[in-house]
Amino acid sequence: MCRNIRTLHNFEPPATEEEIHDAALQYVRKISGSTNPSRANAEAFDRAVDEIAAATTKLLGSLVSSAPPKDREVEAAKRRARGAQRFAAA
């Protein structure tokens, strides 16, 4: 899984359209192997991003959780700590 795609479920406040779009874009980039598609592929690339973002929005709206919502700042701090530990070991 691409490290740049973050969990979007069960946060307060909920994931924004921008976060969902960014995750969809990163996914399409990863599976297509292209960060900037050629003009010939741009329409298919953009359509895929839009379709995945729509599916993600639908999925997030359908999921339920009995766990309390996560705090974005706490989760960001955890990511930073993991990154610091990972890169300190290198």
OpenMM code with the backbone's topology and positions (N, CA, C; nanometers):
from openmm import Vec3, app, unit

residues = "MET CYS ARG ASN ILE ARG THR LEU HIS ASN PHE GLU PRO PRO ALA THR GLU GLU GLU ILE HIS ASP ALA ALA LEU GLN TYR VAL ARG LYS ILE SER GLY SER THR ASN PRO SER ARG ALA ASN ALA GLU ALA PHE ASP ARG ALA VAL ASP GLU ILE ALA ALA ALA THR THR LYS LEU LEU GLY SER LEU VAL SER SER ALA PRO PRO LYS ASP ARG GLU VAL GLU ALA ALA LYS ARG ARG ALA ARG GLY ALA GLN ARG PHE ALA ALA ALA".split()
positions = [
    Vec3(0.0859, -0.1183, 0.0000),
    Vec3(0.0000, 0.0000, 0.0000),
    Vec3(0.0894, 0.1231, 0.0000),
    Vec3(0.0457, 0.2213, -0.0665),
    Vec3(0.1206, 0.3459, -0.0753),
    Vec3(0.1175, 0.4165, 0.0607),
    Vec3(0.2306, 0.4584, 0.1077),
    Vec3(0.2384, 0.5234, 0.2395),
    Vec3(0.1678, 0.6577, 0.2435),
    Vec3(0.1487, 0.7201, 0.1277),
    Vec3(0.0862, 0.8524, 0.1256),
    Vec3(-0.0651, 0.8471, 0.1390),
    Vec3(-0.1242, 0.7301, 0.1248),
    Vec3(-0.2686, 0.7191, 0.1401),
    Vec3(-0.2980, 0.6966, 0.2878),
    Vec3(-0.3747, 0.7856, 0.3460),
    Vec3(-0.4055, 0.7810, 0.4893),
    Vec3(-0.5438, 0.7216, 0.5124),
    Vec3(-0.5611, 0.6627, 0.6299),
    Vec3(-0.6930, 0.6167, 0.6700),
    Vec3(-0.7850, 0.7372, 0.6803),
    Vec3(-0.9039, 0.7251, 0.6245),
    Vec3(-0.9988, 0.8365, 0.6239),
    Vec3(-1.1233, 0.8083, 0.7071),
    Vec3(-1.1407, 0.6856, 0.7504),
    Vec3(-1.2607, 0.6476, 0.8249),
    Vec3(-1.2474, 0.6770, 0.9736),
    Vec3(-1.3577, 0.7182, 1.0323),
    Vec3(-1.3732, 0.7357, 1.1767),
    Vec3(-1.2874, 0.8482, 1.2330),
    Vec3(-1.2889, 0.9613, 1.1645),
    Vec3(-1.2237, 1.0808, 1.2152),
    Vec3(-1.3287, 1.1857, 1.2454),
    Vec3(-1.2974, 1.2702, 1.3398),
    Vec3(-1.3833, 1.3838, 1.3707),
    Vec3(-1.3012, 1.5095, 1.3540),
    Vec3(-1.3308, 1.5978, 1.2642),
    Vec3(-1.4411, 1.5934, 1.1685),
    Vec3(-1.4127, 1.4922, 1.0576),
    Vec3(-1.5173, 1.4512, 0.9855),
    Vec3(-1.5011, 1.3508, 0.8798),
    Vec3(-1.4046, 1.3988, 0.7702),
    Vec3(-1.3582, 1.3041, 0.6907),
    Vec3(-1.2668, 1.3352, 0.5808),
    Vec3(-1.3306, 1.4374, 0.4865),
    Vec3(-1.2484, 1.5280, 0.4379),
    Vec3(-1.2967, 1.6296, 0.3456),
    Vec3(-1.2932, 1.5761, 0.2028),
    Vec3(-1.3618, 1.6460, 0.1128),
    Vec3(-1.3584, 1.6086, -0.0292),
    Vec3(-1.2153, 1.6143, -0.0814),
    Vec3(-1.1399, 1.7118, -0.0350),
    Vec3(-1.0006, 1.7245, -0.0791),
    Vec3(-0.9172, 1.6040, -0.0356),
    Vec3(-0.9348, 1.5584, 0.0882),
    Vec3(-0.8617, 1.4414, 0.1366),
    Vec3(-0.8996, 1.3172, 0.0563),
    Vec3(-1.0273, 1.3031, 0.0269),
    Vec3(-1.0739, 1.1887, -0.0507),
    Vec3(-1.0173, 1.1953, -0.1927),
    Vec3(-1.0210, 1.3133, -0.2530),
    Vec3(-0.9656, 1.3300, -0.3874),
    Vec3(-0.8159, 1.2994, -0.3884),
    Vec3(-0.7424, 1.3496, -0.2892),
    Vec3(-0.5977, 1.3269, -0.2827),
    Vec3(-0.5658, 1.1780, -0.2693),
    Vec3(-0.6434, 1.1054, -0.1904),
    Vec3(-0.6223, 0.9614, -0.1759),
    Vec3(-0.6520, 0.8899, -0.3074),
    Vec3(-0.7594, 0.9303, -0.3754),
    Vec3(-0.7937, 0.8699, -0.5048),
    Vec3(-0.6839, 0.8981, -0.6072),
    Vec3(-0.6345, 1.0203, -0.6095),
    Vec3(-0.5273, 1.0576, -0.7015),
    Vec3(-0.4021, 0.9741, -0.6748),
    Vec3(-0.3662, 0.9598, -0.5494),
    Vec3(-0.2473, 0.8817, -0.5144),
    Vec3(-0.2643, 0.7359, -0.5553),
    Vec3(-0.3839, 0.6820, -0.5365),
    Vec3(-0.4121, 0.5442, -0.5760),
    Vec3(-0.3973, 0.5271, -0.7267),
    Vec3(-0.4567, 0.6168, -0.8037),
    Vec3(-0.4488, 0.6075, -0.9499),
    Vec3(-0.3046, 0.6242, -0.9965),
    Vec3(-0.2317, 0.7142, -0.9356),
    Vec3(-0.0902, 0.7301, -0.9698),
    Vec3(-0.0137, 0.6012, -0.9446),
    Vec3(-0.0416, 0.5399, -0.8317),
    Vec3(0.0302, 0.4182, -0.7940),
    Vec3(0.0010, 0.3044, -0.8914),
    Vec3(-0.1259, 0.2802, -0.9204),
    Vec3(-0.1572, 0.1652, -1.0054),
    Vec3(-0.1269, 0.1903, -1.1526),
    Vec3(-0.1288, 0.3170, -1.1958),
    Vec3(-0.0981, 0.3470, -1.3352),
    Vec3(0.0521, 0.3594, -1.3588),
    Vec3(0.1271, 0.3846, -1.2517),
    Vec3(0.2703, 0.4032, -1.2645),
    Vec3(0.3067, 0.5383, -1.3220),
    Vec3(0.2136, 0.6328, -1.3147),
    Vec3(0.2359, 0.7630, -1.3745),
    Vec3(0.1860, 0.8735, -1.2822),
    Vec3(0.2711, 0.9724, -1.2571),
    Vec3(0.2261, 1.0856, -1.1774),
    Vec3(0.1622, 1.1914, -1.2655),
    Vec3(0.2085, 1.2009, -1.3878),
    Vec3(0.1522, 1.2942, -1.4849),
    Vec3(0.1233, 1.2179, -1.6132),
    Vec3(-0.0024, 1.1836, -1.6386),
    Vec3(-0.0327, 1.1047, -1.7587),
    Vec3(-0.0117, 1.1869, -1.8857),
    Vec3(0.0110, 1.1171, -1.9942),
    Vec3(0.0226, 1.1837, -2.1237),
    Vec3(-0.1125, 1.2436, -2.1606),
    Vec3(-0.1111, 1.3322, -2.2591),
    Vec3(-0.2375, 1.3914, -2.3041),
    Vec3(-0.3344, 1.2840, -2.3522),
    Vec3(-0.2814, 1.1786, -2.4108),
    Vec3(-0.3649, 1.0699, -2.4610),
    Vec3(-0.4356, 0.9962, -2.3471),
    Vec3(-0.3740, 0.9949, -2.2289),
    Vec3(-0.4301, 0.9220, -2.1148),
    Vec3(-0.4926, 1.0112, -2.0088),
    Vec3(-0.4835, 1.1412, -2.0249),
    Vec3(-0.5293, 1.2343, -1.9214),
    Vec3(-0.6778, 1.2179, -1.8901),
    Vec3(-0.7608, 1.2019, -1.9905),
    Vec3(-0.9048, 1.1887, -1.9673),
    Vec3(-0.9363, 1.0625, -1.8876),
    Vec3(-0.8755, 0.9504, -1.9256),
    Vec3(-0.8983, 0.8244, -1.8536),
    Vec3(-0.8465, 0.8353, -1.7107),
    Vec3(-0.7329, 0.8981, -1.6940),
    Vec3(-0.6721, 0.9171, -1.5624),
    Vec3(-0.7641, 1.0002, -1.4732),
    Vec3(-0.8091, 1.1139, -1.5240),
    Vec3(-0.8966, 1.2023, -1.4462),
    Vec3(-1.0301, 1.1363, -1.4147),
    Vec3(-1.0838, 1.0623, -1.5098),
    Vec3(-1.2104, 0.9918, -1.4875),
    Vec3(-1.1943, 0.8871, -1.3769),
    Vec3(-1.0809, 0.8159, -1.3800),
    Vec3(-1.0555, 0.7149, -1.2766),
    Vec3(-1.0465, 0.7797, -1.1388),
    Vec3(-0.9788, 0.8930, -1.1285),
    Vec3(-0.9685, 0.9643, -1.0000),
    Vec3(-1.1073, 1.0025, -0.9508),
    Vec3(-1.1903, 1.0575, -1.0399),
    Vec3(-1.3261, 1.0984, -1.0009),
    Vec3(-1.4108, 0.9791, -0.9573),
    Vec3(-1.4006, 0.8681, -1.0296),
    Vec3(-1.4796, 0.7493, -0.9954),
    Vec3(-1.4347, 0.6882, -0.8631),
    Vec3(-1.3060, 0.6848, -0.8399),
    Vec3(-1.2554, 0.6294, -0.7136),
    Vec3(-1.2907, 0.7211, -0.5972),
    Vec3(-1.2837, 0.8511, -0.6185),
    Vec3(-1.3233, 0.9454, -0.5133),
    Vec3(-1.4715, 0.9284, -0.4802),
    Vec3(-1.5559, 0.9098, -0.5824),
    Vec3(-1.6993, 0.8896, -0.5584),
    Vec3(-1.7236, 0.7592, -0.4827),
    Vec3(-1.6540, 0.6542, -0.5223),
    Vec3(-1.6697, 0.5253, -0.4530),
    Vec3(-1.6206, 0.5355, -0.3080),
    Vec3(-1.5143, 0.6092, -0.2867),
    Vec3(-1.4610, 0.6271, -0.1523),
    Vec3(-1.5589, 0.7052, -0.0650),
    Vec3(-1.6165, 0.8100, -0.1215),
    Vec3(-1.7162, 0.8885, -0.0478),
    Vec3(-1.8337, 0.8005, -0.0081),
    Vec3(-1.8789, 0.7188, -0.1014),
    Vec3(-1.9913, 0.6274, -0.0737),
    Vec3(-1.9531, 0.5260, 0.0342),
    Vec3(-1.8340, 0.4717, 0.0245),
    Vec3(-1.7872, 0.3751, 0.1241),
    Vec3(-1.7797, 0.4389, 0.2624),
    Vec3(-1.7168, 0.5544, 0.2718),
    Vec3(-1.7025, 0.6203, 0.4025),
    Vec3(-1.8378, 0.6548, 0.4627),
    Vec3(-1.9350, 0.6888, 0.3779),
    Vec3(-2.0688, 0.7181, 0.4268),
    Vec3(-2.1436, 0.5961, 0.4761),
    Vec3(-2.1014, 0.4774, 0.4313),
    Vec3(-2.1692, 0.3532, 0.4676),
    Vec3(-2.1067, 0.2822, 0.5873),
    Vec3(-1.9814, 0.3121, 0.6169),
    Vec3(-1.9126, 0.2426, 0.7258),
    Vec3(-1.9635, 0.2885, 0.8619),
    Vec3(-1.9674, 0.1948, 0.9551),
    Vec3(-2.0036, 0.2260, 1.0933),
    Vec3(-1.8899, 0.1779, 1.1837),
    Vec3(-1.8800, 0.2387, 1.2996),
    Vec3(-1.7762, 0.2005, 1.3944),
    Vec3(-1.8272, 0.2203, 1.5358),
    Vec3(-1.7928, 0.1266, 1.6224),
    Vec3(-1.8282, 0.1428, 1.7629),
    Vec3(-1.7150, 0.2113, 1.8397),
    Vec3(-1.6011, 0.2291, 1.7733),
    Vec3(-1.4872, 0.2962, 1.8362),
    Vec3(-1.5103, 0.4472, 1.8350),
    Vec3(-1.4553, 0.5160, 1.9320),
    Vec3(-1.4682, 0.6623, 1.9308),
    Vec3(-1.3904, 0.7196, 1.8125),
    Vec3(-1.4358, 0.8320, 1.7582),
    Vec3(-1.3639, 0.8932, 1.6451),
    Vec3(-1.2204, 0.9288, 1.6829),
    Vec3(-1.1318, 0.9155, 1.5847),
    Vec3(-0.9905, 0.9473, 1.6058),
    Vec3(-0.9690, 1.0980, 1.5929),
    Vec3(-0.8693, 1.1450, 1.6631),
    Vec3(-0.8305, 1.2857, 1.6578),
    Vec3(-0.7188, 1.3008, 1.5540),
    Vec3(-0.7364, 1.3918, 1.4605),
    Vec3(-0.6384, 1.4097, 1.3532),
    Vec3(-0.4999, 1.4475, 1.4054),
    Vec3(-0.4954, 1.5346, 1.5041),
    Vec3(-0.3660, 1.5783, 1.5576),
    Vec3(-0.2923, 1.4643, 1.6264),
    Vec3(-0.3651, 1.3829, 1.7010),
    Vec3(-0.3035, 1.2686, 1.7695),
    Vec3(-0.2491, 1.1704, 1.6662),
    Vec3(-0.3271, 1.1417, 1.5635),
    Vec3(-0.2825, 1.0482, 1.4590),
    Vec3(-0.1632, 1.1051, 1.3829),
    Vec3(-0.1605, 1.2351, 1.3570),
    Vec3(-0.0467, 1.2979, 1.2886),
    Vec3(0.0787, 1.2875, 1.3748),
    Vec3(0.0637, 1.3058, 1.5046),
    Vec3(0.1782, 1.2937, 1.5950),
    Vec3(0.2325, 1.1511, 1.5939),
    Vec3(0.1432, 1.0543, 1.5903),
    Vec3(0.1864, 0.9139, 1.5835),
    Vec3(0.2640, 0.8879, 1.4545),
    Vec3(0.2147, 0.9412, 1.3412),
    Vec3(0.2843, 0.9232, 1.2133),
    Vec3(0.4234, 0.9864, 1.2177),
    Vec3(0.4312, 1.1059, 1.2747),
    Vec3(0.5618, 1.1728, 1.2846),
    Vec3(0.6580, 1.0916, 1.3710),
    Vec3(0.6092, 1.0359, 1.4815),
    Vec3(0.6939, 0.9566, 1.5696),
    Vec3(0.7415, 0.8305, 1.4990),
    Vec3(0.6521, 0.7644, 1.4247),
    Vec3(0.6915, 0.6447, 1.3507),
    Vec3(0.7968, 0.6802, 1.2446),
    Vec3(0.7758, 0.7932, 1.1770),
    Vec3(0.8712, 0.8357, 1.0752),
    Vec3(1.0072, 0.8675, 1.1352),
    Vec3(1.0070, 0.9364, 1.2469),
    Vec3(1.1328, 0.9705, 1.3134),
    Vec3(1.2064, 0.8431, 1.3553),
    Vec3(1.1336, 0.7471, 1.4083),
    Vec3(1.1943, 0.6211, 1.4502),
    Vec3(1.2476, 0.5448, 1.3296),
    Vec3(1.1711, 0.5416, 1.2215),
    Vec3(1.2096, 0.4679, 1.1017),
    Vec3(1.3367, 0.5293, 1.0407),
    Vec3(1.3408, 0.6624, 1.0309),
    Vec3(1.4542, 0.7268, 0.9663),
    Vec3(1.5746, 0.7373, 1.0587),
    Vec3(1.5539, 0.7341, 1.1890),
    Vec3(1.6666, 0.7351, 1.2827),
    Vec3(1.7417, 0.6025, 1.2768),
    Vec3(1.6681, 0.4941, 1.2473),
    Vec3(1.7289, 0.3616, 1.2397),
    Vec3(1.8089, 0.3423, 1.1122),
    Vec3(1.7858, 0.4274, 1.0125),
    Vec3(1.8533, 0.4092, 0.8824),
    Vec3(1.9949, 0.4559, 0.8824),
] * unit.nanometer
topology = app.Topology()
chain = topology.addChain("A")
for resn in residues:
    res = topology.addResidue(resn, chain)
    for name in ("N", "CA", "C"):
        topology.addAtom(name, app.Element.getBySymbol(name[0]), res)
